[in-house]
Amino acid sequence: MGTLLIDSEQAVISPKQLRVLYELGQEESQKQIARTLAIEPSTVKSHVDNIYLKLGCHNAAGAVFLACERGLIKWLPCVLC
């Protein structure tokens, strides 16, 4: 599995949303993300919905791909970045 590097200087999404995006990139479910980050599942859902809205996508794979493509994160190895 690769390593996700976050470039917060270029972020158009909040640091908390980047953290949720990182967990999505690790193929974690929203329930698992809530447990990992010690937040409510509804908070994770809100972050995910905002990530999708801000990146213009509809799923976790699309969010990770678009964030990588836009330079918000680097997924190593990432043949698309």
ROFI-285198 format. One record per residue: y, x, z of N, C-alpha, C, O in turn; residue number from 1; residue in three letters. Coordinates in Angstrom, 1 decimal, m for minus. Each point is the difference from the previous one (the first is absolute). Example, Ala and Ser with C-alpha at 12.3 -4.5 7.8 and 13.67 -1.06 7.14 Angstrom:
// residues 2
+--------+--------+--------+--------+--------+--------+--------+--------+--------+--------+--------+--------+-----+------+
:     ny :     nx :     nz :    cay :    cax :    caz :     cy :     cx :     cz :     oy :     ox :     oz : seq : type :
+--------+--------+--------+--------+--------+--------+--------+--------+--------+--------+--------+--------+-----+------+
:   m5.7 :   13.2 :    7.8 :    1.2 :   m0.9 :    0.0 :    1.2 :    0.9 :    0.0 :    0.0 :    1.0 :    0.7 :   1 :  Ala :
:    1.1 :   m1.4 :   m1.4 :    1.1 :    0.9 :    0.0 :    1.1 :   m0.8 :    0.8 :    1.1 :    0.5 :    0.1 :   2 :  Ser :
+--------+--------+--------+--------+--------+--------+--------+--------+--------+--------+--------+--------+-----+------+
// end
This chain:
// residues 81
+--------+--------+--------+--------+--------+--------+--------+--------+--------+--------+--------+--------+-----+------+
:     ny :     nx :     nz :    cay :    cax :    caz :     cy :     cx :     cz :     oy :     ox :     oz : seq : type :
+--------+--------+--------+--------+--------+--------+--------+--------+--------+--------+--------+--------+-----+------+
:   m1.2 :    0.9 :    0.0 :    1.2 :   m0.9 :    0.0 :    1.2 :    0.9 :    0.0 :    0.0 :    1.1 :    0.6 :   1 :  Met :
:    1.1 :   m1.5 :   m1.3 :    1.2 :    0.7 :   m0.1 :    0.9 :    0.0 :    1.3 :   m0.4 :   m0.7 :    0.9 :   2 :  Gly :
:    1.5 :    1.3 :   m1.0 :    1.0 :    0.0 :    1.1 :    1.2 :   m0.6 :   m0.6 :    0.5 :    0.3 :   m1.1 :   3 :  Thr :
:    0.1 :   m1.2 :    1.9 :    1.2 :   m0.7 :   m0.4 :    1.2 :    0.7 :    0.7 :    0.1 :    0.1 :    1.2 :   4 :  Leu :
:    0.8 :    0.4 :   m2.0 :    1.3 :    0.6 :    0.5 :    1.1 :   m0.9 :   m0.3 :    0.2 :   m0.5 :   m1.1 :   5 :  Leu :
:    0.6 :    0.3 :    2.1 :    1.1 :   m0.9 :   m0.1 :    1.4 :    0.7 :   m0.1 :    0.3 :    0.9 :    0.8 :   6 :  Ile :
:    0.4 :   m1.2 :   m1.8 :    1.4 :    0.6 :   m0.2 :    1.0 :   m1.1 :    0.4 :    0.4 :   m0.8 :   m0.8 :   7 :  Asp :
:    0.0 :    0.9 :    2.1 :    0.9 :   m1.0 :    0.6 :    1.4 :    0.1 :   m0.6 :    0.7 :   m1.0 :    0.1 :   8 :  Ser :
:   m0.3 :    2.1 :   m0.6 :    1.3 :    0.1 :   m0.6 :    0.2 :   m0.9 :   m1.2 :    1.1 :   m0.4 :   m0.2 :   9 :  Glu :
:   m2.1 :    0.2 :   m0.6 :    0.1 :   m0.9 :   m1.1 :   m0.4 :   m1.4 :    0.2 :    0.0 :   m0.8 :   m0.9 :  10 :  Gln :
:   m0.3 :    0.5 :    2.1 :   m0.6 :   m1.4 :    0.3 :    1.0 :   m1.1 :   m0.2 :    1.2 :    0.1 :    0.4 :  11 :  Ala :
:   m1.6 :   m1.1 :   m1.0 :    0.8 :   m1.2 :   m0.1 :   m0.6 :   m1.1 :    0.9 :    0.5 :   m1.1 :    0.1 :  12 :  Val :
:   m1.6 :    1.5 :    0.6 :   m0.6 :   m0.8 :    1.0 :    0.1 :    0.7 :    1.3 :    0.1 :    1.2 :    0.1 :  13 :  Ile :
:   m0.2 :   m2.0 :    1.0 :    0.2 :    0.6 :    1.3 :   m1.1 :    0.9 :    0.4 :   m1.1 :    0.0 :   m0.5 :  14 :  Ser :
:    1.4 :    0.9 :    1.5 :   m1.1 :    0.9 :    0.5 :   m1.2 :   m0.8 :    0.5 :   m1.1 :    0.5 :   m0.2 :  15 :  Pro :
:    1.3 :   m1.6 :    0.9 :   m1.1 :   m0.8 :    0.4 :   m0.8 :   m0.6 :   m1.2 :   m1.2 :    0.0 :    0.1 :  16 :  Lys :
:    1.9 :   m0.4 :   m1.1 :   m0.7 :   m0.5 :   m1.2 :   m0.8 :    1.2 :   m0.7 :   m1.1 :   m0.2 :   m0.5 :  17 :  Gln :
:    1.7 :    1.4 :    0.5 :   m0.7 :    1.1 :   m0.5 :   m1.3 :    0.3 :    0.8 :   m1.0 :    0.4 :   m0.6 :  18 :  Leu :
:    1.1 :   m0.5 :    1.9 :   m1.2 :    0.2 :    0.8 :   m1.1 :   m1.0 :   m0.4 :   m1.2 :    0.3 :   m0.1 :  19 :  Arg :
:    1.6 :   m1.6 :   m0.1 :   m1.0 :   m1.0 :   m0.4 :   m0.5 :    0.3 :   m1.4 :   m1.2 :   m0.1 :   m0.2 :  20 :  Val :
:    2.1 :    0.6 :   m0.7 :   m0.4 :    0.3 :   m1.3 :   m1.0 :    1.2 :    0.1 :   m1.0 :    0.0 :   m0.8 :  21 :  Leu :
:    1.2 :    0.9 :    1.6 :   m1.0 :    1.1 :    0.2 :   m1.3 :   m0.5 :    0.4 :   m1.1 :    0.4 :   m0.6 :  22 :  Tyr :
:    1.0 :   m1.4 :    1.5 :   m1.2 :   m0.5 :    0.5 :   m0.7 :   m0.8 :   m1.2 :   m1.2 :    0.0 :   m0.1 :  23 :  Glu :
:    2.0 :   m0.7 :   m0.7 :   m0.5 :   m0.7 :   m1.2 :   m0.6 :    1.0 :   m0.9 :   m1.1 :   m0.3 :   m0.6 :  24 :  Leu :
:    1.7 :    1.4 :    0.5 :   m0.6 :    1.1 :   m0.9 :   m1.3 :    0.5 :    0.5 :   m0.7 :    0.6 :   m0.7 :  25 :  Gly :
:    0.5 :   m0.7 :    2.0 :   m1.3 :    0.4 :    0.6 :   m1.0 :   m1.1 :   m0.1 :   m1.1 :    0.1 :    0.6 :  26 :  Gln :
:    1.4 :   m1.2 :   m1.3 :   m0.9 :   m1.1 :   m0.3 :   m0.3 :   m0.8 :    1.3 :   m1.1 :   m0.5 :    0.2 :  27 :  Glu :
:    2.1 :    0.5 :    0.7 :   m0.2 :   m0.7 :    1.3 :    0.4 :   m1.5 :   m0.3 :    0.9 :   m0.3 :   m0.7 :  28 :  Glu :
:   m1.6 :   m0.6 :    1.4 :    0.4 :   m1.4 :    0.0 :    1.2 :   m0.3 :    0.8 :    0.4 :    0.9 :    0.8 :  29 :  Ser :
:    0.2 :   m2.0 :   m1.0 :    1.2 :   m0.3 :    0.8 :   m0.3 :   m0.1 :    1.5 :    0.8 :    0.4 :    0.9 :  30 :  Gln :
:   m2.0 :   m0.9 :   m0.5 :   m0.4 :   m0.1 :    1.4 :   m0.2 :    1.4 :    0.5 :    0.3 :    0.3 :    1.2 :  31 :  Lys :
:   m0.9 :    0.6 :   m2.0 :   m0.2 :    1.4 :    0.5 :    1.3 :    0.7 :    0.1 :    0.2 :    0.8 :    1.0 :  32 :  Gln :
:    0.7 :   m1.0 :   m1.9 :    1.4 :    0.6 :    0.1 :    0.6 :   m0.5 :    1.3 :    0.7 :    0.8 :    0.7 :  33 :  Ile :
:   m0.8 :   m2.1 :   m0.4 :    0.7 :   m0.5 :    1.3 :   m0.6 :    0.7 :    1.2 :    0.7 :    0.4 :    0.9 :  34 :  Ala :
:   m2.0 :   m0.2 :   m0.9 :   m0.6 :    0.7 :    1.1 :    0.4 :    1.5 :    0.1 :    0.3 :    0.5 :    1.1 :  35 :  Arg :
:   m0.3 :    0.2 :   m2.2 :    0.4 :    1.4 :   m0.1 :    1.4 :    0.2 :    0.5 :    0.3 :    0.9 :    0.7 :  36 :  Thr :
:    0.6 :   m1.8 :   m1.2 :    1.4 :    0.2 :    0.3 :    0.5 :   m0.8 :    1.3 :    1.1 :    0.1 :    0.4 :  37 :  Leu :
:   m2.1 :   m0.8 :    0.2 :    0.3 :   m0.7 :    1.3 :    1.1 :   m1.0 :   m0.2 :    0.9 :   m0.1 :    0.8 :  38 :  Ala :
:   m1.0 :   m0.7 :   m1.9 :    1.0 :   m1.0 :   m0.3 :   m0.8 :   m1.3 :   m0.3 :   m1.2 :    0.0 :   m0.3 :  39 :  Ile :
:    1.9 :   m1.1 :    0.2 :   m0.7 :   m1.3 :   m0.3 :   m0.3 :   m0.1 :   m1.4 :    0.7 :    0.5 :   m0.9 :  40 :  Glu :
:   m1.9 :   m1.1 :    0.6 :   m0.3 :   m0.2 :   m1.5 :    1.1 :   m0.7 :   m0.8 :    0.1 :    0.3 :   m1.1 :  41 :  Pro :
:    0.6 :   m1.2 :    1.8 :    1.1 :   m0.7 :   m0.8 :    1.1 :    1.0 :   m0.3 :    0.7 :   m0.2 :   m1.1 :  42 :  Ser :
:   m0.5 :    1.2 :    1.9 :    1.0 :    1.0 :   m0.3 :   m0.5 :    0.9 :   m1.2 :    0.8 :    0.3 :   m0.9 :  43 :  Thr :
:   m2.0 :    0.0 :    0.9 :   m0.6 :    0.7 :   m1.2 :    0.2 :   m0.8 :   m1.2 :    0.4 :    0.5 :   m1.1 :  44 :  Val :
:   m0.8 :   m1.8 :    1.1 :    0.2 :   m0.8 :   m1.1 :    1.4 :   m0.1 :   m0.5 :    0.3 :    0.1 :   m1.2 :  45 :  Lys :
:    0.7 :   m0.2 :    2.1 :    1.4 :    0.0 :   m0.4 :    0.4 :    1.3 :   m0.7 :    0.6 :    0.0 :   m1.0 :  46 :  Ser :
:   m1.1 :    1.2 :    1.6 :    0.3 :    1.3 :   m0.6 :   m0.6 :    0.0 :   m1.4 :    0.6 :    0.5 :   m1.0 :  47 :  His :
:   m1.9 :   m0.9 :    0.8 :   m0.7 :    0.1 :   m1.2 :    0.8 :   m0.9 :   m1.1 :    0.2 :    0.4 :   m1.1 :  48 :  Val :
:    0.1 :   m1.6 :    1.5 :    0.8 :   m0.9 :   m0.9 :    1.3 :    0.6 :   m0.4 :    0.3 :   m0.1 :   m1.2 :  49 :  Asp :
:    0.4 :    0.8 :    2.1 :    1.2 :    0.6 :   m0.4 :   m0.2 :    1.2 :   m0.9 :    0.8 :    0.3 :   m0.9 :  50 :  Asn :
:   m1.8 :    0.5 :    1.2 :   m0.4 :    1.1 :   m0.9 :   m0.3 :   m0.5 :   m1.4 :    0.6 :    0.6 :   m1.0 :  51 :  Ile :
:   m1.4 :   m1.6 :    0.9 :   m0.3 :   m0.6 :   m1.3 :    1.3 :   m0.5 :   m0.7 :    0.2 :    0.2 :   m1.2 :  52 :  Tyr :
:    0.6 :   m0.8 :    1.9 :    1.3 :   m0.6 :   m0.6 :    0.9 :    1.2 :   m0.4 :    0.5 :    0.0 :   m1.2 :  53 :  Leu :
:   m0.3 :    1.0 :    2.0 :    0.8 :    1.1 :   m0.3 :   m0.5 :    0.8 :   m1.2 :    0.8 :    0.6 :   m0.8 :  54 :  Lys :
:   m2.1 :   m0.4 :    0.7 :   m0.6 :    0.8 :   m1.0 :   m0.3 :   m0.8 :   m1.3 :   m0.3 :    0.5 :   m1.0 :  55 :  Leu :
:    0.3 :   m1.8 :    1.2 :   m0.3 :   m0.9 :   m1.2 :   m1.4 :    0.0 :   m0.4 :   m0.4 :    0.0 :   m1.1 :  56 :  Gly :
:   m0.5 :   m0.1 :    2.1 :   m1.5 :   m0.1 :   m0.2 :   m0.6 :   m1.1 :    0.8 :    0.7 :   m0.7 :    0.7 :  57 :  Cys :
:   m2.0 :    0.6 :   m0.9 :   m0.7 :   m1.1 :    0.6 :   m1.2 :    0.3 :    0.8 :   m0.7 :   m0.8 :    0.5 :  58 :  His :
:    0.4 :    2.1 :   m0.4 :   m1.2 :    0.5 :    0.8 :    0.2 :    1.4 :    0.5 :    0.9 :    0.7 :   m0.4 :  59 :  Asn :
:   m1.8 :   m0.3 :    1.3 :    0.1 :    1.3 :    0.6 :   m0.1 :    1.2 :   m1.0 :    0.7 :    0.9 :    0.0 :  60 :  Ala :
:   m1.6 :   m1.1 :   m1.0 :   m0.2 :    1.1 :   m1.0 :    1.3 :    0.2 :   m0.8 :    0.4 :    1.1 :   m0.3 :  61 :  Ala :
:    0.2 :   m2.3 :   m0.1 :    1.2 :    0.1 :   m0.7 :    1.1 :    0.6 :    0.8 :    0.9 :    0.8 :   m0.5 :  62 :  Gly :
:   m0.8 :   m1.1 :    1.8 :    1.0 :    0.5 :    0.8 :   m0.1 :    1.5 :    0.2 :    1.0 :    0.8 :   m0.2 :  63 :  Ala :
:   m2.2 :   m0.3 :    0.4 :   m0.2 :    1.5 :    0.1 :    0.3 :    0.7 :   m1.3 :    0.6 :    1.0 :    0.0 :  64 :  Val :
:   m1.1 :   m1.6 :   m1.1 :    0.3 :    0.5 :   m1.3 :    1.5 :    0.1 :   m0.3 :    0.5 :    1.1 :   m0.4 :  65 :  Phe :
:    0.2 :   m2.2 :    0.6 :    1.4 :    0.0 :   m0.3 :    0.8 :    0.9 :    0.9 :    1.0 :    0.7 :   m0.4 :  66 :  Leu :
:   m1.3 :   m0.6 :    1.7 :    0.6 :    0.9 :    0.9 :   m0.2 :    1.4 :   m0.4 :    0.9 :    0.8 :    0.1 :  67 :  Ala :
:   m2.1 :   m0.5 :   m0.6 :   m0.3 :    1.4 :   m0.5 :    0.8 :    0.3 :   m1.2 :    0.6 :    1.0 :   m0.1 :  68 :  Cys :
:   m0.6 :   m2.0 :   m0.8 :    0.7 :    0.2 :   m1.3 :    1.5 :    0.2 :    0.2 :    0.6 :    0.7 :   m0.8 :  69 :  Glu :
:    0.0 :   m1.4 :    1.8 :    1.4 :    0.1 :    0.3 :    0.4 :    1.1 :    0.9 :    1.2 :    0.2 :    0.3 :  70 :  Arg :
:   m2.2 :    0.6 :    0.1 :    0.3 :    1.2 :    0.8 :    0.2 :   m0.3 :    1.5 :    0.5 :    0.9 :    0.7 :  71 :  Gly :
:   m0.9 :   m2.1 :   m0.3 :    0.2 :   m0.3 :    1.4 :   m1.1 :    0.6 :    0.9 :    0.2 :    0.4 :    1.1 :  72 :  Leu :
:   m1.4 :   m0.3 :   m1.7 :   m1.1 :    0.7 :    0.6 :   m0.7 :    0.8 :   m1.0 :    0.1 :   m0.2 :   m1.2 :  73 :  Ile :
:   m0.9 :    1.1 :    1.7 :   m0.9 :    0.8 :   m0.9 :   m1.4 :   m0.1 :    0.5 :   m0.3 :    0.3 :    1.2 :  74 :  Lys :
:   m0.6 :   m0.8 :   m2.0 :   m1.4 :   m0.2 :    0.3 :   m0.7 :    1.2 :   m0.6 :   m0.1 :    0.1 :   m1.2 :  75 :  Trp :
:   m0.5 :    0.7 :    2.0 :   m0.8 :    1.2 :   m0.4 :   m1.5 :   m0.2 :    0.2 :   m0.3 :   m0.3 :    1.1 :  76 :  Leu :
:   m0.5 :    0.5 :   m2.1 :    0.4 :    0.2 :   m1.4 :    0.4 :   m1.4 :   m0.6 :   m0.6 :   m1.0 :    0.3 :  77 :  Pro :
:    1.5 :    1.1 :   m1.1 :    0.5 :   m1.2 :   m0.7 :    0.2 :    0.3 :   m1.5 :    0.9 :    0.7 :   m0.4 :  78 :  Cys :
:   m1.8 :   m1.1 :   m0.4 :    0.1 :    0.2 :   m1.4 :    1.2 :   m0.7 :   m0.7 :    0.3 :    0.3 :   m1.1 :  79 :  Val :
:    0.2 :   m1.3 :    1.8 :    1.1 :   m0.8 :   m0.5 :    1.4 :    0.5 :    0.4 :    1.0 :   m0.4 :   m0.7 :  80 :  Leu :
:   m0.9 :    1.3 :    1.7 :    1.3 :    0.4 :    0.5 :    0.5 :    1.2 :   m0.8 :    1.1 :    0.6 :    0.2 :  81 :  Cys :
+--------+--------+--------+--------+--------+--------+--------+--------+--------+--------+--------+--------+-----+------+
// end
